[in-house]
Amino acid sequence: MDSIHSIVKKAQDDLFPELEAKIRAELYKKDKDWLIDQIIYLTCERHSLHEQRDKFNALKNRLNRIKAKNFNTKMLLDFIDNYKDIERVYLEESGFLIHPSHLGLNSIESFQRTTLGEKLLEEAKDVLYIALYGDTTITIDLKREREEILTIILPESKVDTFSFLKAMTETKVSGTWNDPEGISNDDQVSNIALQIDFSDDHEGTIGVAIFVALNLINLLEVNEQILYSRLEKLERSSLEPQ
C-alpha cells in the first residue's frame, strides 16, 4: 500500500531529471571564479569550517587586544575594584542591558545588550582569558605561584558562551538545585562541568579576578540565577614535570 512518503519520493524522483537539467543550464552561464567561490562556500558549510574560521578570527582579535594592554597585577586589581559589586539592576538601569530575560531563563542575546554591554562583556571575557592563560608570550605580567583548578557548572545549552577558552575538560553532570521562586529549577537538567587548570598568585588575586569576570559574563550573557564556580588547590598533576 502506498504511503504519503512513497508518493512524495516518487514525485521527487520524477522531477529530478528536469530539475538537474535546469540547474546545469543555469550553472553553464556562470563564470569560473563564481563557481569556485560557491564550491568553497558549500564545502566549508558542510564541514562547519565557517564556524571554525569565525572562532579563529575571534581568538586572533582577542589576543591582539590583550597584547596591546600589557596587562599586569595592578590592572587586575583595578578590574576587581571596578566590577566586584556589580549587580543585574545596575546593568539594566545604567544602559548595559535592554529588556533581558529573567535570571535563570534563556541566555541574553546580543540584541539585548547595548554597545556598552557588548564592550563590558568583551572586557570580562578578555580578563578571564588573561587570568587563566596570560603569560609573557602575550605581554602579560602576572605572578604564577600556585596551581589551582577552576570548575564552572552551567546548563549544556549555555556552554557555548565559554567556547573561547582552551585546554578545558567538559563533563556531563545532573542538577538538583531547586529555585525558591520556581522559575528555573535545576532538577534533572543536563549540565556541563568545565574544568581548567591554571596558576594563581599567593595572594589569590587572579582567582578573585576570575570570579569577578565570571559574574559579569553571567549577568551579561549566561543569565543563570547562580553560575556555580569554585577554585580548588591542585596538589599534583600529570602535566607537571616529575
Helices and strands as residue ranges (DSSP letters): H 4-28, H 32-46, H 49-69, H 73-83, H 88-93, G 110-112, H 115-133, G 136-138, E 146-155, G 156-162, E 169-174, E 190-200, H 205-217, I 218-222, E 228-233
